[in-house]
Amino acid sequence: MPDFDVAIDYELLRQLAADTERLKDQLADSRLMGRGTFFHKEDLGGAFAQVNQFMWQWMGPWANAQKLLESLSGTYKAASQRWFELDASFAGQANIQAAAWYHSAWDMNKKAYDSWKWLTEHTITVHAWDEHGHEYTKQQKLADPDDPNGPKPPGLEPSGYEYLHDSDGTNKVHNSTQTTYDSDGHLKTTDTTIDDMGGGLSYHEHTDHWDDNNYTTTVTHTDGSKTVIEVHSDGNGNGSKIVTDTDKDGKTVDTSSYTGSGLTSDDPKWTNNNPDPDDTDGDGKDDDSGGTTYSNTSTGSTY
């Protein structure tokens, strides 16, 4: 197999979709749509019959061209959204992991500082001897508060992670993740937005976490549709998952349920309770089309 990468510029695809849509609209001249007479006789004189005959003959091809351009525009737009979706989902997970890493590092530094601070504020009784050999007792701090090598204050608790890239003014990317934790340091919410800063493509993912690995994730796709994933755990590593897809108007278009095991591990296993009849190997993909059941993020962007 050739050793090369294929990169897809989904922003360019989206621009092509807009340009194609604009060309379709330009063809939709009012003179071509549903009029028995396209020009007035007094405007064209002797050429009236020939010009109107020409317009009549080309009205069908122009209408057909409009339909083809509309279809092509839709194809470009759908492709750009799907390529972007997969990139965005990967970028979102990377952002969430980066936010978790920064919070973990802060939490580790805070615990080290708090422990050291506690030691500097507490003393123990120790026995000592003076220069004449007489024993005496004194209070000794457990840690030296003036130690220059002591842990430094951890600073404010991080609330997320931001990634902004605009090296040359054309490749604009803004990835943002906001997080909240409870007083015990347990993750409660993540809110991630991936956006191309004005190019019209955006991806939003919000997750609420509860105890025992229960959570609800809502993904808002770039076309306005949504996917809601609800995971319920029994606290012993087993549980269920319900995935609901809605269109941009909020109408439910698909619902699937799963039974899971190993929810406390890094690699939980899920079994579809209502598998796709076209998925003969059980991998969650339609074996005829090659796409996944949920087409919003079924297409990769770089191979």
Secondary structure as UniProt FT lines:
FT   HELIX           10..27
FT   HELIX           30..32
FT   HELIX           41..44
FT   HELIX           45..47
FT   HELIX           48..120
FT   STRAND          123..129
FT   TURN            131..132
FT   STRAND          135..141
FT   TURN            145..146
FT   TURN            148..149
FT   STRAND          160..165
FT   STRAND          173..181
FT   TURN            183..184
FT   STRAND          187..195
FT   STRAND          202..209
FT   HELIX           211..213
FT   STRAND          215..220
FT   TURN            222..223
FT   STRAND          226..233
FT   STRAND          239..246
FT   TURN            248..249
FT   STRAND          252..261
FT   TURN            263..264
FT   STRAND          269..272
FT   TURN            277..278
FT   TURN            287..289
FT   HELIX           295..297
//
